[in-house]
């Protein structure tokens, strides 16, 4: 879960620096939710 927070922080930092202007937040949030869901499913299967 800590890795997800690091990735989100990195995403926001790069957006604020103008390096990710091509990446729309309408794409990022669904991908984040899918990633969290996959993480929870895989963790439960172990």
Buried (B, 14 or more C-beta within 10 A) or exposed (E): EEEEEEEEEEBEEEBEEEEBEEEEEEEBEEEBEEEEEEEEEEEEEE
